[in-house]
Amino acid sequence: MHGLLREVTQGSAYLPALAQALAGGVSSDIYRVETRVATFCVKRALPKLKVAADWHAPVGRNRFEVEWMRVAGAIAPAAVPRVLAEDPEAGAFAMEWLEPARYPVWKEQLRAGILDPSTAGAIGDVLGHIHAATADRPEVARRFPTDDVFHAIRLEPYLVATGRAHADLAARLEALARTTAATKRVLVHGDFSPKNLLVGPDGPVILDAECAWFGDPAFDLAFVLNHLLLKGVWKPHWRGGYLHLYAVLVDAYRQHVAWEPWTALDARAAALLPGLLLGRVDGKSPAEYLTAEDDKAYVRAFARARLVAPPPSLAAIAADWEARR
């Protein structure tokens, strides 16, 4: 911490500092640090995630989170917090503090029924912009040799581990993991979730890129859409509104896809989405708001059927989800 303080405060690591632990993360310790000269955020990766399952991940991922912020920040400066200091040996870095009153979390807006299509469109737009700007760039790929990390903190806990709970679908889930791992096209955020998206005055701001990886754009797209479907189970009275945001986000993202045919990316995302749905019930990171057994059973039934018979498109999944309301 002293090294980060020294960098952020221009030389003094000994200013009085008030550190407040922030809630919400399972993979890192996060603090708001206040001194006389600066208020900022410090993040330190944990070797074991704070979940019930035995889930370990290398702390070196912290360095690649910083690298993602630098690459994405050069493409969309308003969409990424500024990195203020880094301590790779400690697995920690400091970034600018964004006041919650000005930068509400999208998940909290979705929870409260604030379902603004312009926000969903802006989120799809910035994701597509970052993917398009990094597509098929070997110099970007070389900066993210993170296949092992991505497998440890995304493919294994969300797909492979879920296959252990559904033995009859294990081969299908492992095939999805292999296809995703083998697809190398763009810089992927890896945790593109409403809890990691702030709704800022100048557009969305993206946090928590510790899963950064050069790979399959379908993963980021399916990951965020998964949350919009699950919100409709959690808050069924707003289910139609969440589905509208789903469609708006996909349409905004699609406008940027030129590195491959949209039909190919759409089909991969549609195949992956049921696996991620099932993973949020029976994988290592279950959605904390799905507590009712009826809700879990509903998600299992929907996801299992579409893992057996993959839908052709993301629109087809949305239509099926709406039809089963």
FENQUIRA-V894452 format. One record per residue. RES is the residue in one letter. BURIAL is I if it has 16 or more other ideal C-beta (glycine too) atoms within 10 Angstrom, else O. Layout:
# FENQUIRA-V894452
res=[RES:RES]
burial=[BURIAL:BURIAL]
This chain:
# FENQUIRA-V894452
res=[M:H:G:L:L:R:E:V:T:Q:G:S:A:Y:L:P:A:L:A:Q:A:L:A:G:G:V:S:S:D:I:Y:R:V:E:T:R:V:A:T:F:C:V:K:R:A:L:P:K:L:K:V:A:A:D:W:H:A:P:V:G:R:N:R:F:E:V:E:W:M:R:V:A:G:A:I:A:P:A:A:V:P:R:V:L:A:E:D:P:E:A:G:A:F:A:M:E:W:L:E:P:A:R:Y:P:V:W:K:E:Q:L:R:A:G:I:L:D:P:S:T:A:G:A:I:G:D:V:L:G:H:I:H:A:A:T:A:D:R:P:E:V:A:R:R:F:P:T:D:D:V:F:H:A:I:R:L:E:P:Y:L:V:A:T:G:R:A:H:A:D:L:A:A:R:L:E:A:L:A:R:T:T:A:A:T:K:R:V:L:V:H:G:D:F:S:P:K:N:L:L:V:G:P:D:G:P:V:I:L:D:A:E:C:A:W:F:G:D:P:A:F:D:L:A:F:V:L:N:H:L:L:L:K:G:V:W:K:P:H:W:R:G:G:Y:L:H:L:Y:A:V:L:V:D:A:Y:R:Q:H:V:A:W:E:P:W:T:A:L:D:A:R:A:A:A:L:L:P:G:L:L:L:G:R:V:D:G:K:S:P:A:E:Y:L:T:A:E:D:D:K:A:Y:V:R:A:F:A:R:A:R:L:V:A:P:P:P:S:L:A:A:I:A:A:D:W:E:A:R:R]
burial=[I:O:O:I:I:O:I:I:I:O:O:O:O:O:O:O:I:O:O:O:O:O:O:O:I:O:I:I:O:I:I:O:I:O:I:O:O:I:O:I:I:I:I:I:I:I:O:O:I:O:O:O:O:O:I:O:I:O:I:O:I:I:I:I:I:I:I:I:I:O:I:I:I:O:I:I:O:O:I:I:I:O:I:I:I:I:I:O:O:I:I:I:I:I:I:O:I:O:O:O:O:O:I:O:I:I:I:O:I:I:O:O:O:O:I:O:O:O:I:I:I:I:I:I:I:I:I:I:I:I:I:I:I:I:I:O:I:O:O:I:I:O:I:I:O:I:O:O:I:I:I:I:I:I:I:I:I:I:I:I:I:I:I:O:I:I:O:O:I:O:O:I:I:O:O:I:I:O:O:I:I:O:I:O:I:I:I:I:I:I:I:I:I:I:I:I:I:I:I:O:O:O:I:I:I:I:I:I:I:I:I:I:I:I:I:I:I:I:I:I:I:I:I:I:I:I:I:I:I:I:I:I:I:I:I:O:O:I:I:O:I:I:I:I:I:I:I:I:I:I:O:I:I:O:O:I:I:O:O:O:O:O:O:O:I:I:I:I:I:I:I:I:I:I:I:I:I:I:I:I:I:I:I:I:I:I:I:O:O:I:O:O:O:O:I:I:O:O:I:I:O:I:I:I:O:I:I:O:O:I:I:O:O:I:O:O:I:I:O:O:I:O:O:O:O]
